[in-house]
Amino acid sequence: MHHDPTLRAAARAIYDACYPTDDFAPLAFDDAEKGATIHYRQAVDAAQNAKAILTSPIQPELFV
């Protein structure tokens, strides 16, 4: 993730929003990243999905 700082920042934002306290995830983002925890991988997957959606052309028929 260090090669794409924007995607990493998005993953951190998602991680922090979904796992705001130790009750939800036992590790802070940086530690979860080092250990490649399931919580970290889920946040990265969500960030990648969001990036794909945000960079794809809008299909107006989806909003009818």
N, C-alpha and C positions, 0 to 999 in steps of 0.2 A: 504494500500500500504506500510505501514511502515514495515511490516513483510517481504517484498521482496525488498531489496534496489536496486537490479539490475533492476527489472521491474519498480520501481519508477524512477530510473535514466533515463531509456528509455522513460518513459512517459513524464518526464520533457524535455528531448531532443526533442521529437516530439512536445510537446506543444510550446516550444520556437521557433522551426522551423516554425510551422504552424501559430502561433499567436505572431509574433515578437514585435508588438507595441500595444498600446491602441486602435488603429484603428481596430484591429482584435479581440482582447479580452480585456475586461475592467479590468481584474485582473491579477496580477502576479501568477505564478504557485502555490506558497504556499497558497495564498488566495483562488485561484480557487479550490485547493484540499480541503481546510477547508469547502468551500461552496458546494462542489461536483457539480460544474457548468457543463453545457453541454460541454463546451470546454475541461474541465478536463476529463470528462467521455469519450469523443471522443479520447483524447490522450491516456488514459489508454487502451481503446479498441484497438487502433492501436498498442500499445506496446505489448499487449497480442497476437494479431495476428502475429506480427513480431517474437515474442518469439516462437510461435508454428511453424512458418515456419523455423526459424533458427535452431531449435532443432530437426526437423524431418529429417528422412533419405532422401537423394537426390534420385529423381526418374529420371534416365538418359533419359528415353523416353520423358520427358517433354521438353527436350532441342534439340530434333531432328527437 
